[in-house]
Amino acid sequence: MFFTEDYLFEIILHAVIDRSGCLLCGLDNRLVRRDEKFSEIVCVYVRLKGGCGAVLYPWSAVRTASSEGMRLLANATPMPPDPEDDCIRLRHDLMDKQIVDVSGKRVVRVHDLKLGAVGPRVLLTHADVGLRGMLRRMGWEHFTLGVCRLVHVHIPERLIAWEHLQPPTSDGDLAADQSRDALRRMQPADLADIAEELSAPERAAFLGSMDEEVAADAMEEME
């Protein structure tokens, strides 16, 4: 059972209990399939105590998962160590990667990932690119939000739906959903500002995703 929705870093460092009730250690990674609108969690890597590596379990072997930890089914058995080729590792492949937020007209970084339950399935639904995601990873979110409430300051969530993101490129970075129509509607100066925040290879890929005329106008605005 997965409790409606949660963030990866609310779960990832908590204990994992095996089928005999023994502590394995903590969750190391989750893997999702690439080819769905909201990618489905298919298996999990679990760290073993004493630095003895990790084992891979199918998601179907998980009995419960929440911010209090994860418990495996009594008949849970590990999978072969190598996952399918079409899987993405949530922690290693997505966390801290840069994305181009076309709607926000800037480059942002993935701080956390939001997961949601749909029946027996658990899906990757959003990338958290805001301050709250950063605070959550440092363990300061609840304290900071409590202080902010006292002084009547609101820190909003900044989420980008997974359906608007493309899978990681060969160099490991994500790209926002950059349809040519969306780029064509943006001002050249805004496109130039985004391009200038990127590294040279990322800038080339970003400009290459545009129509030639749009790219030329953006390059004229770049310093």
C-alpha positions in Angstrom: 0.0 0.0 0.0 1.3 3.4 -0.9 -0.4 6.3 0.9 -1.8 8.5 -1.9 1.2 10.7 -2.6 4.6 11.5 -1.2 8.0 12.8 -2.2 11.0 10.7 -3.0 13.1 12.3 -0.2 10.4 11.8 2.3 10.8 8.1 1.8 14.3 7.3 0.4 16.3 7.5 3.7 13.9 5.6 5.9 14.2 2.0 7.0 13.3 -1.1 4.8 12.1 -4.2 6.7 12.4 -7.5 4.9 10.0 -10.5 4.9 11.3 -11.9 8.2 11.1 -8.5 10.0 14.8 -7.8 9.8 16.2 -4.4 9.0 17.8 -4.4 5.5 18.8 -0.7 5.7 17.4 2.1 3.5 15.9 2.6 0.1 18.7 3.5 -2.4 16.8 4.0 -5.6 13.6 3.5 -7.5 13.2 2.7 -11.1 10.5 3.7 -13.5 9.7 2.8 -17.1 10.2 5.5 -19.6 7.4 5.1 -22.1 4.3 6.2 -20.1 2.7 9.6 -19.7 3.2 9.2 -15.9 6.0 6.7 -15.5 5.3 3.7 -13.2 7.6 2.6 -10.4 8.6 -1.0 -11.3 11.3 -1.9 -8.8 13.4 -0.6 -5.9 17.1 -0.9 -4.9 17.5 -1.6 -1.2 20.8 -1.0 0.6 22.1 -3.8 2.8 23.5 -3.2 6.3 27.2 -2.9 6.8 27.9 -1.6 3.3 27.2 -5.0 1.7 25.8 -3.6 -1.5 22.2 -3.5 -2.6 19.5 -5.9 -3.8 16.7 -5.2 -6.3 13.1 -6.0 -5.5 10.1 -5.7 -7.9 7.5 -3.1 -6.7 5.0 -5.9 -6.4 7.1 -7.2 -3.5 6.4 -4.0 -1.4 3.7 -4.4 1.2 3.6 -0.8 2.5 5.6 2.4 1.7 5.3 5.7 3.5 7.5 8.4 5.1 7.7 6.0 8.1 9.5 3.4 6.0 8.9 0.4 3.7 7.9 -3.2 4.5 8.3 -6.1 2.1 5.8 -8.9 1.6 6.5 -12.2 3.3 7.2 -13.9 0.0 9.4 -11.2 -1.4 12.3 -12.4 -3.4 15.1 -10.3 -5.0 15.3 -9.8 -8.8 18.3 -10.2 -11.0 20.7 -7.2 -10.4 20.4 -5.6 -13.8 17.2 -3.7 -14.5 15.5 -3.4 -17.8 17.1 -1.1 -20.4 14.0 1.2 -20.5 14.1 2.0 -16.8 15.2 5.4 -15.3 16.8 5.5 -11.8 15.0 8.2 -9.9 17.9 9.2 -7.6 20.8 8.9 -10.0 19.3 9.9 -13.3 16.8 12.6 -12.3 17.9 14.4 -9.1 19.8 17.6 -9.4 19.4 17.6 -13.2 18.8 20.9 -15.0 15.6 21.4 -17.0 14.5 24.3 -19.2 11.1 25.6 -17.8 9.6 27.1 -21.0 6.6 28.5 -19.2 8.7 30.1 -16.5 11.3 31.2 -19.1 14.3 30.0 -17.1 16.6 27.1 -16.3 15.7 25.2 -13.1 17.1 22.2 -11.2 15.2 19.1 -10.0 15.3 19.1 -6.2 12.8 16.3 -5.5 10.3 14.0 -7.2 6.6 13.6 -6.4 5.0 10.1 -6.5 1.3 9.3 -6.5 -0.8 6.1 -6.1 -3.4 5.2 -8.7 -4.9 1.9 -7.6 -2.1 -0.6 -7.1 0.3 1.4 -9.2 2.7 4.1 -8.0 3.5 6.8 -10.7 6.1 9.5 -11.0 3.9 12.6 -11.3 5.9 15.8 -10.9 9.4 17.2 -10.6 9.8 19.7 -7.7 12.0 22.6 -8.8 11.3 25.0 -5.9 12.7 26.0 -2.6 10.5 23.6 -0.7 12.1 20.7 -2.5 15.5 21.9 -1.6 14.5 22.4 2.1 12.9 18.9 2.1 16.2 17.3 1.1 18.1 19.1 3.9 15.4 18.1 6.4 14.4 21.7 7.1 11.1 21.9 5.3 8.7 21.4 8.2 10.7 23.7 10.5 11.0 26.4 7.9 7.3 26.3 7.0 6.4 26.5 10.7 8.5 29.7 11.1 7.1 31.1 7.9 3.5 30.6 9.1 4.3 32.6 12.3 5.4 35.6 10.2 2.6 35.0 7.6 5.0 34.2 4.8 4.0 31.5 2.2 6.5 29.4 0.3 4.6 27.8 -2.6 5.4 24.5 -4.2 6.9 24.7 -7.7 6.0 21.5 -9.5 6.4 20.6 -13.2 4.2 17.6 -14.3 6.2 14.6 -15.5 4.2 14.5 -18.7 5.8 17.9 -19.7 9.3 16.5 -19.3 11.3 14.4 -21.6 13.4 11.4 -20.4 17.1 12.2 -19.7 19.4 12.8 -22.6 22.6 10.8 -23.2 24.5 13.3 -20.9 22.0 12.7 -18.2 20.1 16.0 -18.2 16.3 16.4 -18.6 14.7 18.7 -21.1 11.4 20.4 -20.6 8.7 19.7 -23.2 9.9 22.1 -25.9 7.4 22.0 -28.7 8.2 24.3 -31.6 5.0 26.1 -31.1 5.8 26.9 -27.5 9.2 28.2 -28.4 7.9 30.2 -31.3 5.5 32.1 -28.9 8.3 33.2 -26.6 10.1 36.5 -27.1 13.7 36.2 -28.5 15.1 38.0 -25.4 13.5 35.4 -23.1 15.0 32.6 -25.2 18.4 34.3 -25.1 18.2 34.6 -21.3 17.5 30.9 -21.0 20.3 30.0 -23.5 22.8 32.1 -21.6 22.2 30.1 -18.4 23.1 26.8 -20.1 26.5 25.2 -20.8 27.8 25.2 -24.4 26.5 21.7 -25.2 23.2 22.4 -23.6 22.9 25.7 -25.4 23.5 24.0 -28.7 20.9 21.4 -28.0 18.4 24.1 -26.9 18.9 26.3 -29.9 18.8 23.2 -32.2 15.3 22.4 -30.9 14.0 25.6 -32.4 13.0 26.6 -35.9 16.0 28.3 -37.6 14.4 31.7 -37.7 13.5 31.5 -34.0 17.0 30.4 -33.1 18.5 33.2 -35.2 16.4 35.8 -33.5 17.4 34.4 -30.1 21.1 34.4 -30.9 20.9 38.1 -31.9 19.7 38.9 -28.4 22.5 37.0 -26.7 25.6 38.7 -25.3 
